Every structure is written in structure tokens, then in C-alpha cells.
Amino acid sequence: MLTVTSVNVNGLRAAAKKGFVEWLAETSADAVCLQEVRAEPHQLPENVREPEGWHVVHAPAAAKGRAGVSLYTRREPERVQIGFGSAEFADSGRYVEVDLPGVTVASLYLPSGEVGTERQDEKIRFMGEFLPYLKSLRERAAADGREVVVCGDWNIAHQEADLKNWKGNKKNSGFLPEERAWLSSVFEPTDGGYVDVVRSLHPDVEGPYSWWSYRGRAFDNDAGWRIDYQVSTPGLAGRAVKGFVERAATHDERWSDHAPVTVVYE
């Protein structure tokens, strides 16, 4: 049994003051993947930087106060890798992976982008480099008899069922045709060869959403986006028995604008 959780914390120092510490103490996850940490390890309180009972890898961005990914595991990793071999994104704080027995677990924070700006160009460049890496990772893992799960904020809603207001977002970053086509390539058996695990468990539902804007009453109206995924090799996806979003009971109980996405694998 392996339980994996992924969540964009929207600044770990702030999340720690709002409930992340208590959540981490109560979670039954074996691995927790964090994105948008936005802090150097030395800036984090000790009970977040190195909490008791966890092995932690932090991969901050060179740009202060931006991005940053972390990975918490109950077992000590057999191998740790920060970055995915890209020169441009080596210090961007957007990717870290660890090897656990029989499985590679990764935390990904794909750039969010903004149409008509350099941020969107950066996102497209990242996507262009990352898909070939995903393929090579899957092939290497298969050769070693391992499975792979890449968890994180992919910043793309794949299908109309993955965001409430899809009609109004067709020209916005996160739901552009070229972004959705790229994600389809990740899930295409003859291309990327990965599986959207939560969607495979919930094929005919809207959502479950994992991000809601702080603006207006998006959370209360469940006007959200499903942009946080667990993307795994088919063998591991076939072992998934439960996948769910840990949505806060009320707006005031949230410690991030994202909610944890958890999958239980047999």
C-alpha cells in the first residue's frame, strides 16, 4: 500500500501558520509532494523544514520568493534528483524526484503562464523540454522494474470537465488548445504513456476541482479548476483504489488556494 498526496501550498511559510503543520501531523500519506514553496529551507520553521518522522528534500528556486518544490517521505529515499536535465530550468525550483522501493515519486510545478507575455513563452519552452524527459523517465523505470508517479500543479485543465467556467477560459493560459493537446500527448499510450490517475478513477464527473481563486466566492460556489494531477505509469495507475481532493469544509479553514490531492495505491 502506498498513499501519495500532492498540494500547491501557495507559500509554505504562510501555509504553516494557517494549518499545514496540523494537516501534516494527521495525514496518513507515505509521500507528500509540495509546490510553490517560495522559501529557502533556512527560512522555514524546523517543524516544517525537517518534521519528525519525515525525510525531506527541498528544491528552492534561484529566484527569491518564487516557485520551489519539496518532497516529504516516510522512508529515506534511495536516490534524489533535483531538476530534469534542462539547463534553462535547472535552478527554477520546479522539479524534484526520489526513488522509493519500486517507485519513483516526483513533485512538479509547471509554469503558470500568461497569454501574450514572456511567462507563456517560458511555459511553452518548459513543456517542450519536459515531455521528452517524461518519456525517458518511464523507459528507464521500466528497464529497472519500477513505476513512476509525477505529482504536482501542472497548471493545465485537460478537459471541459476539469474547470467550472470552461467556456470563458478558452483563450486563457491553463486551458489553451495547445496546452491541452500537450497534456493529451502525456496521456497518449503511444506517446507519453502516462495515466491521469484521478480522472481514471472518476471518469464521468466534473472535477474534482483542486484550485479555487481567492477572488469572489469561487470556493463557496465550487467554481474551480482541476490542475493538480497525479500522473503515473499504467502499472501503478492500475493499483489505484481511491483518489480524492481534501477540500476544506469552509473558506476560512483553507491554508492554500489549492487543496491536497491524494491517491491510495495497493
C-alpha positions as CSV (number, residue, x, y, z in Angstrom):
1,M,0.0,0.0,0.0
2,L,1.3,3.5,-1.0
3,T,-0.5,6.7,-0.3
4,V,0.7,9.8,-2.1
5,T,-0.5,13.4,-1.6
6,S,0.2,16.5,-3.7
7,V,-0.6,20.1,-2.9
8,N,0.4,23.6,-4.1
9,V,0.9,25.3,-0.7
10,N,0.9,28.9,-2.1
11,G,3.8,29.8,0.1
12,L,4.9,27.3,2.7
13,R,5.6,29.8,5.5
14,A,2.1,31.2,5.2
15,A,0.5,27.8,4.9
16,A,2.4,26.7,8.1
17,K,0.7,29.4,10.1
18,K,-2.8,28.5,8.7
19,G,-3.0,24.8,9.2
20,F,-0.4,22.9,7.1
21,V,1.6,21.8,10.2
22,E,-1.5,20.3,11.7
23,W,-2.5,18.7,8.4
24,L,0.9,17.1,8.0
25,A,0.8,15.7,11.5
26,E,-2.5,14.0,10.8
27,T,-2.0,12.8,7.2
28,S,-1.6,9.1,6.5
29,A,0.3,9.7,3.3
30,D,3.6,7.9,2.7
31,A,4.8,10.7,0.4
32,V,3.8,14.3,0.2
33,C,4.7,16.5,-2.8
34,L,4.6,20.3,-2.4
35,Q,4.7,23.0,-5.0
36,E,5.1,26.8,-4.8
37,V,7.0,26.6,-1.5
38,R,8.5,30.1,-2.1
39,A,11.2,29.8,0.6
40,E,14.7,28.7,1.2
41,P,15.0,25.8,3.7
42,H,16.6,28.0,6.3
43,Q,13.6,30.3,6.2
44,L,11.2,27.6,7.2
45,P,10.4,26.7,10.9
46,E,12.1,23.5,12.0
47,N,8.8,21.6,12.3
48,V,8.2,22.3,8.6
49,R,11.8,22.2,7.3
50,E,12.6,18.8,8.9
51,P,9.5,17.5,10.7
52,E,9.9,14.4,12.9
53,G,9.1,11.2,11.1
54,W,9.8,12.5,7.6
55,H,12.7,12.6,5.2
56,V,12.6,15.9,3.3
57,V,14.1,17.2,0.1
58,H,13.7,20.9,-0.7
59,A,14.4,22.3,-4.1
60,P,14.1,26.1,-3.9
61,A,14.2,28.4,-6.9
62,A,17.3,30.6,-7.5
63,A,14.8,33.5,-7.9
64,K,13.9,34.5,-4.4
65,G,10.3,34.1,-3.4
66,R,9.3,32.2,-6.5
67,A,8.3,28.6,-7.2
68,G,10.1,25.9,-5.2
69,V,9.2,22.2,-4.7
70,S,9.6,19.8,-1.8
71,L,9.1,16.1,-1.2
72,Y,8.4,14.6,2.2
73,T,8.7,10.8,2.5
74,R,8.3,8.4,5.5
75,R,11.1,6.2,4.2
76,E,14.6,7.5,3.3
77,P,14.9,7.9,-0.5
78,E,17.2,5.5,-2.3
79,R,18.0,8.3,-4.8
80,V,17.3,12.0,-5.1
81,Q,17.3,14.2,-8.2
82,I,16.7,17.9,-8.4
83,G,15.7,19.2,-11.9
84,F,15.2,17.1,-15.1
85,G,18.4,17.9,-17.0
86,S,17.3,21.2,-18.5
87,A,19.9,23.9,-18.5
88,E,17.3,26.7,-18.5
89,F,15.2,25.3,-15.7
90,A,18.0,23.7,-13.6
91,D,17.6,26.2,-10.7
92,S,13.9,27.1,-11.3
93,G,12.6,25.1,-8.3
94,R,10.1,23.3,-10.4
95,Y,11.0,19.6,-10.3
96,V,12.4,17.0,-7.8
97,E,12.2,13.3,-7.8
98,V,13.1,10.5,-5.4
99,D,13.3,6.7,-5.6
100,L,11.4,4.7,-3.1
101,P,11.2,0.9,-3.1
102,G,9.7,0.0,-6.5
103,V,8.5,3.5,-7.4
104,T,9.9,7.0,-8.4
105,V,7.9,9.8,-6.9
106,A,8.2,13.3,-8.3
107,S,6.9,16.8,-7.4
108,L,6.3,19.1,-10.4
109,Y,5.4,22.8,-10.5
110,L,4.8,23.6,-14.2
111,P,4.9,27.4,-15.0
112,S,1.5,29.0,-14.9
113,G,1.9,31.2,-18.0
114,E,0.0,34.3,-19.2
115,V,-1.1,34.8,-22.7
116,G,0.9,37.3,-24.7
117,T,3.7,37.5,-22.2
118,E,7.2,36.0,-21.7
119,R,5.6,33.9,-18.9
120,Q,3.6,32.0,-21.6
121,D,6.8,31.6,-23.7
122,E,8.5,30.2,-20.7
123,K,5.7,27.7,-20.1
124,I,5.8,26.5,-23.7
125,R,9.6,26.0,-23.5
126,F,9.2,24.1,-20.3
127,M,6.6,21.8,-21.8
128,G,8.8,21.3,-24.8
129,E,11.7,20.0,-22.7
130,F,9.6,18.2,-20.1
131,L,7.7,15.7,-22.3
132,P,10.8,14.1,-23.7
133,Y,12.1,13.8,-20.1
134,L,8.9,12.1,-19.0
135,K,9.3,9.5,-21.8
136,S,12.9,8.8,-20.9
137,L,11.9,8.5,-17.2
138,R,9.2,6.0,-18.0
139,E,11.6,4.0,-20.2
140,R,14.3,3.9,-17.6
141,A,11.9,3.0,-14.8
142,A,10.5,0.1,-16.9
143,A,14.0,-1.2,-17.5
144,D,14.6,-1.2,-13.8
145,G,11.2,-2.7,-13.0
146,R,10.0,0.5,-11.3
147,E,6.8,2.5,-11.5
148,V,6.6,6.3,-11.7
149,V,4.2,8.9,-10.4
150,V,4.7,12.6,-11.2
151,C,2.6,14.7,-8.8
152,G,2.0,18.4,-8.9
153,D,0.5,21.6,-10.2
154,W,0.5,21.1,-13.9
155,N,-1.3,24.4,-14.5
156,I,-3.4,23.0,-17.3
157,A,-7.0,21.9,-17.2
158,H,-7.1,19.0,-19.6
159,Q,-10.9,18.6,-20.4
160,E,-14.0,20.7,-20.1
161,A,-14.9,18.7,-17.0
162,D,-11.7,20.0,-15.4
163,L,-12.9,23.5,-14.8
164,K,-16.3,25.1,-14.0
165,N,-16.1,28.0,-16.4
166,W,-14.5,26.3,-19.4
167,K,-16.4,28.4,-22.0
168,G,-15.0,31.7,-20.6
169,N,-11.4,30.4,-20.4
170,K,-10.8,29.0,-23.8
171,K,-8.4,31.9,-24.6
172,N,-6.7,31.9,-21.2
173,S,-3.5,30.2,-20.1
174,G,-4.3,26.9,-18.5
175,F,-7.0,26.0,-21.0
176,L,-5.4,26.9,-24.3
177,P,-5.8,24.3,-27.1
178,E,-2.1,23.9,-27.5
179,E,-1.7,23.3,-23.7
180,R,-4.5,20.7,-23.6
181,A,-3.0,19.0,-26.7
182,W,0.3,18.8,-25.0
183,L,-1.3,17.2,-21.9
184,S,-3.1,14.8,-24.2
185,S,0.3,13.8,-25.5
186,V,1.4,13.0,-22.0
187,F,-1.6,10.7,-21.6
188,E,-1.4,9.1,-25.1
189,P,-0.3,5.5,-24.8
190,T,1.9,5.7,-27.9
191,D,3.5,9.0,-26.8
192,G,4.0,9.9,-23.2
193,G,2.4,6.7,-22.0
194,Y,1.2,8.0,-18.6
195,V,-2.2,7.9,-16.9
196,D,-4.2,10.7,-15.2
197,V,-4.9,8.7,-12.1
198,V,-7.7,10.7,-10.5
199,R,-9.6,11.0,-13.8
200,S,-9.2,7.3,-14.4
201,L,-10.9,6.7,-11.0
202,H,-13.6,9.4,-11.7
203,P,-14.2,9.3,-15.4
204,D,-17.7,10.8,-15.6
205,V,-17.7,13.6,-13.0
206,E,-17.0,17.4,-13.2
207,G,-13.7,17.9,-11.3
208,P,-13.0,17.0,-8.6
209,Y,-11.5,20.6,-8.6
210,S,-8.3,21.3,-6.7
211,W,-7.8,25.1,-7.1
212,W,-10.2,28.0,-6.5
213,S,-9.3,31.6,-6.9
214,Y,-9.4,33.7,-3.7
215,R,-11.4,36.2,-5.6
216,G,-15.1,36.5,-5.1
217,R,-17.0,33.4,-4.0
218,A,-15.2,30.9,-6.2
219,F,-14.6,28.4,-3.4
220,D,-18.1,28.7,-1.9
221,N,-19.6,28.2,-5.4
222,D,-17.1,25.4,-6.3
223,A,-16.1,27.4,-9.4
224,G,-12.7,25.7,-9.5
225,W,-10.1,24.1,-11.7
226,R,-8.6,20.7,-11.7
227,I,-5.0,21.4,-12.4
228,D,-3.3,19.3,-9.8
229,Y,-2.6,15.8,-11.0
230,Q,-1.1,12.5,-10.1
231,V,0.3,11.3,-13.4
232,S,1.6,7.7,-13.3
233,T,2.8,4.8,-15.3
234,P,-0.1,2.4,-16.3
235,G,1.0,-0.3,-13.9
236,L,0.8,2.0,-10.8
237,A,-2.4,3.6,-12.1
238,G,-3.9,0.1,-12.2
239,R,-3.2,-0.2,-8.5
240,A,-5.0,3.0,-7.5
241,V,-8.0,2.2,-5.4
242,K,-9.0,5.6,-4.2
243,G,-8.4,9.2,-5.3
244,F,-9.8,12.3,-3.8
245,V,-9.4,16.0,-3.1
246,E,-9.1,17.0,0.5
247,R,-11.3,20.1,0.2
248,A,-11.6,22.3,3.3
249,A,-15.0,22.4,4.9
250,T,-15.2,26.2,4.8
251,H,-13.4,29.0,3.0
252,D,-11.8,30.1,6.3
253,E,-10.3,26.7,7.0
254,R,-8.2,26.7,3.9
255,W,-4.4,27.0,4.2
256,S,-3.8,27.4,0.5
257,D,-5.9,28.3,-2.6
258,H,-5.2,24.7,-3.7
259,A,-6.4,21.5,-1.9
260,P,-4.4,18.3,-1.4
261,V,-4.9,15.6,-4.0
262,T,-4.5,12.2,-2.5
263,V,-4.3,8.7,-4.1
264,V,-4.1,5.4,-2.4
265,Y,-2.3,2.7,-4.4
266,E,-2.5,-1.0,-3.4
